[in-house]
Amino acid sequence: MQTLTFSGTFTALVTPFTTDGDAVDLAALDALVEAQIAGGVSGLVPCGTTGESPTLSDEEQVLVIKRVVEVAKGRVPVVAGTGSFSTKKTISASKAALAAGADAVMVVMPYYNKPSQDGMREHVLSIARAVPAPIVLYNIPGRCVVDLSAETTAQICERAPNVVALKDATGNVLRCQELKRKLGDRLTVLSGDDALTLAFGAVGASGVISVTSNVRPREVSEVTRALQANDFARARACHFALVELHNTMFLEPNPAPAKAALAAMGRMTPAVRQPLLPASDATQRKVAEALAQLDASFPKAAS
């Protein structure tokens, strides 16, 4: 099992679609990957929630992962989202992602069926035994209802050495702090909320799995680079400049606002798949205003 470094900015990639939403726009996906790498991101995460994974077929999921791997060409790691509410399906999807060339997989906690803490632990352990690759856990109670506790996370880490990182989208800095206090370097924690990257970094998180970096990879990466360099003054200044854009990315269900921004930049269509809808005119205006504000206010690089 290869060793990967999970730090910095990993982009939770949107999945570009054709205008009618019926097919993946591979040319737009290729361009998106190239723009991310040129912007200095540390890694790519296709087929997560931001990639509209619930609406991708199994074949489309493999297609997207394989394409991202081919375009990235080893320049940055690819962490494929493969989690679901079924342990068996998650194992199958994870094996397919690795066969497509992914370097690691990201496994969200099971949604809808509401497993207990013991159930979540056994779910992850079963996957870890079956999948010979680094695993990033994804805890997002707002979408999954269930919340993987710090205690259960520690139990998993004791028994599954290939569980190496956690995307924490609890919105709870105290949770991140507790995980780092208990587990130290055993588990890398990445912020799952762009607006909390700075706060999570202050208590030990190593970076972010970002939505906003789809739109502004260089600026989001600058925040995590400054944190890694312990330059908190610059990290704070850069982060504050991004806050309004972070906020607009969630005015409507993700990834509609991000796709609206990318469409305005000529990068892809704004199409999302139902039951999501494209961003409203009002949200599009607010996103455009936030982008203009960011471009005018983002701190210049140190000379």
MARVEX-362305 format. One record per residue (C-alpha): x, y, z; residue number from 1. Coordinates in steps of 0.02 Angstrom, whole numbers, plus 50000, padded with zeros to 5 digits. Each point is the difference from the previous one (the first is absolute). Layout:
<<X Y Z> NUM> ...
This chain:
<<50000 50000 50000> 1> <<50076 50164 49945> 2> <<50030 50142 50122> 3> <<49910 50162 49961> 4> <<50010 50169 50082> 5> <<49830 50074 50038> 6> <<50035 50183 50027> 7> <<49961 50164 49915> 8> <<49851 50029 49885> 9> <<49909 49852 49923> 10> <<49863 50052 49879> 11> <<49832 49913 50013> 12> <<49975 50004 49813> 13> <<49835 50043 49920> 14> <<49947 49885 49859> 15> <<49970 50102 49841> 16> <<49849 49947 49899> 17> <<49939 50035 49825> 18> <<49868 50136 49986> 19> <<49856 49877 50023> 20> <<50088 49915 50146> 21> <<49989 49831 49916> 22> <<50186 49966 49981> 23> <<50167 50044 50080> 24> <<50090 50138 49905> 25> <<50172 49921 49990> 26> <<50083 50148 49915> 27> <<49942 50116 50139> 28> <<50057 49873 50130> 29> <<50173 49993 49920> 30> <<50013 50190 50004> 31> <<49941 50006 50180> 32> <<50134 49877 50055> 33> <<50135 50097 49909> 34> <<49942 50164 50078> 35> <<50005 49922 50173> 36> <<50177 49937 49979> 37> <<50056 50167 49926> 38> <<49921 50084 50151> 39> <<50111 49901 50118> 40> <<49878 49882 50085> 41> <<50072 49851 50092> 42> <<49874 49870 49943> 43> <<49837 49964 49910> 44> <<49842 49919 50069> 45> <<49880 49945 49861> 46> <<49829 49923 50032> 47> <<49964 50074 50170> 48> <<49840 50093 50043> 49> <<50064 50151 49904> 50> <<50022 49885 49851> 51> <<49815 49952 50012> 52> <<50045 49819 50032> 53> <<49821 49951 50048> 54> <<49946 50036 49821> 55> <<50147 49916 49912> 56> <<49979 49824 49935> 57> <<50131 49872 50048> 58> <<50071 50013 49825> 59> <<50007 50190 50007> 60> <<50087 49995 50168> 61> <<50138 49888 49931> 62> <<50010 50108 49843> 63> <<50025 50160 50101> 64> <<50130 49924 50115> 65> <<50097 49923 49857> 66> <<49997 50163 49902> 67> <<50061 50103 50149> 68> <<50141 49875 50029> 69> <<50050 50005 49816> 70> <<50005 50190 49993> 71> <<50087 50020 50168> 72> <<50138 49882 49942> 73> <<50066 49975 50175> 74> <<50031 50185 50030> 75> <<49882 49999 50149> 76> <<49912 49856 50089> 77> <<49822 49954 49956> 78> <<49885 49953 50144> 79> <<49838 49927 49933> 80> <<49836 50016 50091> 81> <<49927 49824 50015> 82> <<49893 49999 50157> 83> <<49816 49955 50009> 84> <<49869 49933 50121> 85> <<50052 49822 49957> 86> <<50161 49919 50059> 87> <<49997 49877 49855> 88> <<49973 50137 49870> 89> <<50135 50108 50078> 90> <<50126 49858 49989> 91> <<49953 49968 49819> 92> <<50011 50184 49954> 93> <<50167 50018 50090> 94> <<50076 49853 49907> 95> <<49936 50072 49835> 96> <<50075 50171 50042> 97> <<50169 49923 50038> 98> <<49993 49900 49839> 99> <<49967 50165 49911> 100> <<50162 50068 50073> 101> <<49946 50094 50157> 102> <<50135 50017 50133> 103> <<49879 49993 50147> 104> <<49814 49997 50036> 105> <<49887 50111 50104> 106> <<49861 49913 50095> 107> <<49854 50102 50064> 108> <<49905 49935 50151> 109> <<49844 49901 49950> 110> <<49852 50115 49971> 111> <<49813 49967 50012> 112> <<50009 49834 50093> 113> <<50072 50083 50158> 114> <<50123 49870 50069> 115> <<50057 50005 50180> 116> <<50178 50043 50051> 117> <<50038 49814 50003> 118> <<49922 49982 49829> 119> <<50105 50140 49928> 120> <<50157 49925 50077> 121> <<49966 49829 49925> 122> <<49954 50078 49833> 123> <<50169 50087 49989> 124> <<50097 49849 50064> 125> <<49920 49887 49870> 126> <<50047 50122 49863> 127> <<50177 50020 50067> 128> <<50026 49811 49999> 129> <<49938 49986 49821> 130> <<50082 50153 49923> 131> <<50192 49999 49992> 132> <<50020 50188 49987> 133> <<50000 50157 50108> 134> <<49827 50045 50061> 135> <<49936 50174 50043> 136> <<49845 50000 50110> 137> <<49869 50133 49969> 138> <<49892 50056 50146> 139> <<49860 50119 49952> 140> <<49853 49985 50121> 141> <<49901 50135 49910> 142> <<49981 49887 49849> 143> <<50013 49827 50077> 144> <<49906 50030 50165> 145> <<50126 49888 50090> 146> <<50156 50073 50081> 147> <<50159 49895 50016> 148> <<50060 50036 50176> 149> <<50180 50034 50050> 150> <<49997 49841 50105> 151> <<49941 49893 49854> 152> <<50128 50081 49886> 153> <<50136 49953 50124> 154> <<49937 49820 50005> 155> <<50009 49992 49810> 156> <<50177 50070 50000> 157> <<50055 49866 50123> 158> <<49942 49861 49885> 159> <<50015 50067 49822> 160> <<50173 50067 49956> 161> <<49945 50049 49824> 162> <<49874 50125 50070> 163> <<50116 50149 49991> 164> <<49895 50157 49993> 165> <<49832 50077 50040> 166> <<49902 50134 49910> 167> <<49912 50086 50144> 168> <<49843 50092 49945> 169> <<49920 50005 50172> 170> <<50025 50188 50009> 171> <<50069 49968 50174> 172> <<50176 50064 50033> 173> <<49995 49916 50170> 174> <<49980 49831 49915> 175> <<50155 50030 49895> 176> <<50093 50055 50155> 177> <<49948 49843 50094> 178> <<50052 49886 49858> 179> <<50172 50080 49987> 180> <<50021 49999 50189> 181> <<49958 49815 50009> 182> <<50077 49935 49840> 183> <<50137 50124 49956> 184> <<50088 49952 49839> 185> <<49913 49832 49990> 186> <<49855 50081 49906> 187> <<50008 50146 49881> 188> <<49850 50114 50016> 189> <<49942 50107 49854> 190> <<49868 50134 50015> 191> <<49842 49957 49906> 192> <<49937 50180 50005> 193> <<50089 50138 49905> 194> <<49944 50131 50125> 195> <<50086 49905 50142> 196> <<50168 49964 49918> 197> <<50089 50131 50105> 198> <<49921 49948 50164> 199> <<50029 49815 49970> 200> <<50180 50036 49951> 201> <<50028 50089 50164> 202> <<49960 49841 50098> 203> <<50096 49878 49891> 204> <<49908 49966 49837> 205> <<50118 49977 49853> 206> <<49895 50082 49865> 207> <<49830 50000 49917> 208> <<49897 49902 49877> 209> <<49929 50151 49914> 210> <<49851 50049 49894> 211> <<50059 50179 49971> 212> <<50164 49943 49923> 213> <<49903 49941 49847> 214> <<49980 50185 49965> 215> <<50155 50076 50079> 216> <<50132 49864 50026> 217> <<50148 50119 50018> 218> <<49921 50105 50136> 219> <<49936 49852 50103> 220> <<50169 49915 49984> 221> <<50085 50157 50062> 222> <<49907 49985 50165> 223> <<50056 49822 50031> 224> <<50178 50037 49945> 225> <<50008 50143 50125> 226> <<49933 49886 50137> 227> <<50130 49868 49960> 228> <<50134 50135 50013> 229> <<49930 50057 50168> 230> <<49970 50171 49924> 231> <<49834 50028 50087> 232> <<49993 50185 49960> 233> <<50002 49965 49812> 234> <<49885 49850 50018> 235> <<49875 50108 50092> 236> <<50009 50142 49874> 237> <<49978 49882 49852> 238> <<49861 49903 50086> 239> <<49904 50157 50046> 240> <<50009 50058 49819> 241> <<49919 49834 49947> 242> <<49861 49993 50130> 243> <<49867 50087 49895> 244> <<50033 49883 49854> 245> <<49995 49850 50117> 246> <<49831 50058 50061> 247> <<49929 50020 49824> 248> <<50049 49822 49955> 249> <<49864 49940 50118> 250> <<49860 50125 49970> 251> <<49916 49859 49906> 252> <<50033 49812 50003> 253> <<50179 49959 49952> 254> <<50065 49994 49863> 255> <<49877 50114 49909> 256> <<50085 50164 50054> 257> <<50174 49933 49958> 258> <<49941 49944 49829> 259> <<49919 50170 49973> 260> <<50166 50084 50036> 261> <<50094 49882 49884> 262> <<49868 50025 49864> 263> <<50021 50189 50014> 264> <<50187 49971 49975> 265> <<49964 49899 49843> 266> <<50064 49838 50076> 267> <<49844 49891 49990> 268> <<49811 50002 49992> 269> <<49906 50040 50161> 270> <<49903 49836 49984> 271> <<49967 49897 50155> 272> <<49896 49843 50010> 273> <<49829 49993 50079> 274> <<49944 50009 50135> 275> <<50126 50144 50006> 276> <<49966 50156 49897> 277> <<50119 50126 49922> 278> <<50039 50152 50106> 279> <<49872 50139 49996> 280> <<50034 50169 49922> 281> <<50015 50077 50173> 282> <<50132 49875 50053> 283> <<50093 50023 49837> 284> <<50009 50187 50033> 285> <<50063 49974 50177> 286> <<50133 49878 49940> 287> <<50058 50124 49868> 288> <<50009 50137 50131> 289> <<50100 49889 50118> 290> <<50122 49956 49862> 291> <<50026 50182 49956> 292> <<50025 50042 50183> 293> <<50127 49860 50019> 294> <<50097 50054 49847> 295> <<50011 50176 50068> 296> <<50045 49956 50179> 297> <<50104 49841 50002> 298> <<50170 50035 50081> 299> <<50146 50011 49881> 300> <<50138 49871 50015> 301> <<50143 50048 50113> 302> <<50145 50073 49902> 303> 
